[in-house]
Amino acid sequence: MAQVLKLLAHPQRLKIIDLLETSGESPVHDLMARLGLPQSATSSHLTLMRRVGLVESERRGKEVWYRLGDRRSLAILNCMRAKKGA
């Protein structure tokens, strides 16, 4: 649990969660463009998130697509979002 919370504490990873929550799923190149990060940084974040189950990946041809893995992470984030808005 601590490892997941630590991963969620990074602003770029939070942005990835937001993007995947909105889009449902996205290829790596789309996430890179929307984050404004190089491929290496984007892939590094996604790899860490995949290891703990926050995201899942699927290869489609030459592209890797990502989607949220454990939707319970959204419940945690929604609690924090509600607290921020309070």
N, C-alpha and C positions, 0 to 999 in steps of 0.2 A: 504494500500500500504506500509506503514511504517513497519507493522508487517512482511510482506513478505520479504522486503529488510533486515530486522533484521535477519530473519531466514536464508536468503541466505548468510549472512556475516560470518557464521560459517564454518570453513574449512571441517569438516566432512560432513556437509549437502551439501556443494558444491560437495564433492566427491560422495555422493549418487546421486546427479543430474547427474554427469558425468557418473556414472556406469549405471544408468537407461537410459540415452540418448544412450549409446553404446549398451546395451543389449536389450532394449525395455521393458523388465520386468524381475524381479528376485524374488526368494523366500527369505525370511528373512535370512535363514541360509547362503545363498550365499553372501548376502550383508555383513553379520557379518564377514565371512571369508575374503572377499576382503578388508574390512575396517580395519580388525584386532581389532575389538571392541567386548566387551562382548554383550550378547543378550540384557541386560537391557539398555545399552547405545544406541545400534542400534534401539531398539524399541522406546525409548524415542524420538530420532531424527525423526523417521518416524511418530510417533504420532503427533508431533508438525507440521510437514510438511503436514500431511493429514488434520489437522484442518483448514489450510488456503488454501487447494486445490492444493498444489504443487505436491502431489502424491496421487494416488488412490490405494486402496487395494482390493484384492479378495481372499476369502478363497477357497482353493482347497484341500479337505480332511483335513488333519491336518496342512497343510502349509498355510501361508499367502503370497501371491505374491503381489509385488508392481510394479507400472509403473508411469510414469509422468502423472500428472493430468492436469495441465495447461501448455501447450506447450509455452505459451507466456513468461514464465519464461526463456526459452531458448533464446529468443530474447534479454532479458536483459543481460543474461550471455554472449551471443555472442558479444554484444556491449562492455562489459568490457574486454573480451578476445582480441578483436581487438585493444582496447586502450592499453592493456598491451603489445601487440606485436608491437605497433607503435613506 
